[in-house]
Amino acid sequence: MWIELFLCLWLAHLVADFGLQKSASCKSKAEKHWLSIHQYTHAGSVFALSWLASFDIRFWWGALIIGALHLCIDVWKSYRTEKVVWFSLDQILHMLVLAGVAWLWGSMNEWRIPFGVEVWWIAAAIAVLICWKPSNIFIKLVLQHYSVNMPQNKDEGFNAGALIGTIERWLILIFVCLQRYDALGLLIAAKSIIRFGDSQTNKSEYVLAGTLLSIFIAVLAGLGVMMVRKFF
């Protein structure tokens, strides 16, 4: 089924785009555009992981298409400013490429996830990765877009916000998958109590907006895993 292949390719994409790609690589790509060696090494890692995720030696041409188009999209994005619209469009284009290649391969070959791995396991791994780095980047860009003021004083451990947000989303993801919405409410209430005494308005607004976005993303990810488990 092509949906299963698409999910495996999506998982490989997330590992390559967010797990293996470092900030220095992103900076080089943004500054040097198509002249950056990181454009090509990154596209190579996308090709390799996509091929590996297919568990089929014949899929080399599908992985090659994914790697080549990934390179084209990344070069195009390198000429754009760091805004949520370009980040979102970049990821949407990558997803369309993955879906198109998976559908094309599925129309010509019968494909199933090997080793008895269930589809929802792949979906769960995707949700875990989405709740990590992509969500941190997306939330930061959304807050910038709506001019939600970030506290200027980053002392007193405020830099831990990204880590706190990631752990928070992982917990919410687990609670949604287990359908423990009572625990989800308790987590949100506990965080509200911790932040209740904050007298810095700009910091409170930033934390509140970020928290709501974080909850929204994690709940959607959890519902997505449950939907895959139910229908696949």
C-alpha positions as CSV (number, residue, x, y, z in Angstrom):
1,M,0.0,0.0,0.0
2,W,1.4,3.4,-1.0
3,I,0.3,5.0,2.2
4,E,2.6,2.8,4.2
5,L,5.5,3.6,1.9
6,F,4.7,7.3,2.2
7,L,4.8,7.1,6.0
8,C,8.2,5.4,5.9
9,L,9.5,8.0,3.5
10,W,8.1,10.8,5.7
11,L,10.0,9.3,8.7
12,A,13.2,9.2,6.7
13,H,12.6,12.9,5.6
14,L,12.2,14.0,9.2
15,V,15.3,12.2,10.3
16,A,17.3,13.8,7.4
17,D,15.8,17.3,7.5
18,F,15.7,17.8,11.3
19,G,17.6,15.0,13.0
20,L,20.8,15.0,11.0
21,Q,20.9,18.6,9.6
22,K,22.7,21.0,11.9
23,S,22.3,24.8,12.3
24,A,25.7,25.4,10.7
25,S,24.5,23.5,7.6
26,C,21.3,25.6,7.4
27,K,23.2,28.8,7.8
28,S,25.6,27.9,5.0
29,K,22.7,27.0,2.7
30,A,20.9,30.3,3.5
31,E,24.1,32.3,2.8
32,K,25.6,30.5,-0.2
33,H,22.4,29.1,-1.8
34,W,23.2,26.6,-4.5
35,L,27.0,27.1,-4.0
36,S,26.9,25.6,-0.5
37,I,28.3,22.1,-0.3
38,H,25.7,21.4,2.4
39,Q,23.0,21.6,-0.2
40,Y,24.4,18.5,-1.9
41,T,25.5,16.5,1.2
42,H,22.0,17.0,2.6
43,A,20.3,15.9,-0.6
44,G,22.6,12.9,-0.5
45,S,21.5,12.0,3.0
46,V,17.8,12.4,1.9
47,F,18.5,10.0,-1.0
48,A,20.2,7.4,1.1
49,L,17.6,7.4,3.9
50,S,14.7,7.4,1.4
51,W,16.3,4.4,-0.3
52,L,16.9,2.7,3.0
53,A,13.3,3.4,4.2
54,S,11.9,1.6,1.2
55,F,13.6,-1.7,2.1
56,D,13.8,-2.4,-1.6
57,I,17.0,-2.3,-3.7
58,R,14.9,-1.4,-6.8
59,F,13.7,1.8,-5.2
60,W,17.0,3.6,-6.0
61,W,15.3,5.6,-8.8
62,G,12.5,6.7,-6.5
63,A,15.0,7.8,-3.9
64,L,17.0,9.6,-6.6
65,I,13.8,11.6,-7.6
66,I,13.2,12.5,-3.9
67,G,16.8,13.6,-3.3
68,A,17.0,15.6,-6.5
69,L,13.7,17.4,-5.9
70,H,14.6,17.9,-2.3
71,L,17.7,19.7,-3.5
72,C,15.7,21.9,-5.8
73,I,13.2,22.8,-3.1
74,D,15.9,23.6,-0.6
75,V,17.8,25.8,-3.1
76,W,14.6,27.7,-3.8
77,K,13.9,28.1,-0.1
78,S,17.4,29.4,0.6
79,Y,16.5,32.6,-1.3
80,R,13.5,33.2,1.0
81,T,13.5,34.9,4.4
82,E,13.0,32.9,7.6
83,K,9.2,33.1,7.9
84,V,6.5,30.6,8.8
85,V,4.9,30.8,5.4
86,W,8.1,29.7,3.6
87,F,8.9,27.0,6.3
88,S,5.4,25.6,5.9
89,L,5.4,25.7,2.1
90,D,8.9,24.1,2.0
91,Q,7.6,21.1,4.1
92,I,4.3,20.9,2.1
93,L,6.3,20.6,-1.1
94,H,8.5,17.9,0.3
95,M,5.4,16.0,1.4
96,L,3.9,16.3,-2.0
97,V,7.1,14.8,-3.6
98,L,7.1,11.9,-1.1
99,A,3.4,11.2,-1.7
100,G,3.8,11.4,-5.4
101,V,6.8,9.0,-5.5
102,A,5.1,6.6,-3.0
103,W,1.9,6.6,-5.1
104,L,3.9,6.0,-8.3
105,W,5.8,3.2,-6.8
106,G,2.7,1.7,-5.2
107,S,0.9,1.7,-8.6
108,M,3.6,-0.5,-10.1
109,N,4.6,-2.6,-7.1
110,E,2.9,-4.3,-4.2
111,W,4.6,-2.9,-1.1
112,R,4.3,-3.7,2.6
113,I,6.3,-2.7,5.7
114,P,8.7,-5.6,6.3
115,F,9.6,-7.4,9.5
116,G,6.0,-7.4,10.8
117,V,6.2,-3.7,11.8
118,E,2.7,-2.2,12.2
119,V,1.9,0.9,10.4
120,W,0.9,2.9,13.5
121,W,4.4,2.3,14.9
122,I,5.8,4.3,12.0
123,A,3.1,6.9,12.5
124,A,4.0,7.1,16.2
125,A,7.7,7.6,15.4
126,I,6.7,10.4,13.0
127,A,4.6,12.1,15.7
128,V,7.5,11.9,18.1
129,L,9.8,13.6,15.7
130,I,7.3,16.2,14.7
131,C,6.8,17.1,18.3
132,W,10.5,17.7,18.6
133,K,12.5,20.1,16.4
134,P,10.0,20.9,13.6
135,S,7.5,22.0,16.2
136,N,10.0,24.2,18.0
137,I,10.9,25.9,14.7
138,F,7.3,26.3,13.6
139,I,6.2,27.8,16.9
140,K,9.1,30.2,17.0
141,L,8.2,31.4,13.4
142,V,4.5,31.7,14.2
143,L,5.2,33.9,17.3
144,Q,7.6,36.0,15.2
145,H,4.9,36.4,12.5
146,Y,2.3,37.6,15.0
147,S,4.9,39.8,16.8
148,V,4.5,38.1,20.1
149,N,7.3,39.7,22.1
150,M,10.0,37.3,23.3
151,P,11.6,38.3,26.6
152,Q,14.9,40.1,26.1
153,N,16.4,38.7,29.3
154,K,17.1,35.1,28.5
155,D,18.8,34.5,31.8
156,E,17.1,32.6,34.6
157,G,16.8,29.5,32.4
158,F,14.3,30.8,29.9
159,N,16.4,29.2,27.1
160,A,15.1,25.9,28.4
161,G,11.8,26.8,26.8
162,A,12.4,24.7,23.7
163,L,13.3,21.6,25.8
164,I,10.3,22.1,28.1
165,G,8.1,22.5,25.1
166,T,9.4,19.3,23.5
167,I,8.9,17.3,26.7
168,E,5.5,18.8,27.1
169,R,4.4,17.8,23.6
170,W,5.8,14.2,24.1
171,L,3.7,13.9,27.3
172,I,0.6,15.2,25.6
173,L,1.2,12.8,22.7
174,I,1.4,9.9,25.1
175,F,-1.8,11.0,27.0
176,V,-3.8,11.4,23.7
177,C,-2.7,8.0,22.4
178,L,-3.6,6.4,25.7
179,Q,-6.9,8.5,25.7
180,R,-6.0,9.8,29.2
181,Y,-7.4,13.2,28.7
182,D,-7.7,13.6,32.5
183,A,-3.9,13.5,32.7
184,L,-3.7,15.9,29.8
185,G,-5.8,18.4,31.7
186,L,-3.7,17.9,34.8
187,L,-0.5,18.7,32.9
188,I,-2.0,21.9,31.5
189,A,-3.3,23.0,34.9
190,A,0.1,22.2,36.5
191,K,1.9,24.4,34.0
192,S,-0.6,27.2,34.5
193,I,0.0,27.2,38.3
194,I,3.8,27.3,37.8
195,R,3.5,30.3,35.5
196,F,0.7,32.1,37.4
197,G,2.9,34.3,39.5
198,D,4.9,35.6,36.5
199,S,4.8,39.4,36.6
200,Q,6.5,39.9,33.2
201,T,3.7,40.5,30.8
202,N,5.7,39.9,27.6
203,K,7.2,36.7,29.0
204,S,3.7,35.5,30.1
205,E,2.2,36.2,26.7
206,Y,5.1,34.4,24.9
207,V,4.8,31.4,27.2
208,L,0.9,31.3,26.9
209,A,1.0,31.6,23.1
210,G,3.7,29.0,22.8
211,T,2.0,26.6,25.1
212,L,-1.3,26.8,23.2
213,L,0.5,26.2,19.9
214,S,2.4,23.3,21.5
215,I,-0.8,21.7,22.9
216,F,-2.5,22.1,19.5
217,I,0.4,20.4,17.6
218,A,0.7,17.5,20.1
219,V,-3.0,16.8,20.2
220,L,-3.2,16.8,16.4
221,A,-0.2,14.4,16.3
222,G,-1.8,12.1,18.8
223,L,-5.1,12.0,16.9
224,G,-3.2,11.3,13.7
225,V,-1.5,8.3,15.3
226,M,-4.9,7.0,16.6
227,M,-6.5,7.5,13.2
228,V,-3.7,5.5,11.5
229,R,-4.0,2.8,14.1
230,K,-7.8,2.6,13.6
231,F,-7.9,2.5,9.8
232,F,-4.6,0.8,8.9
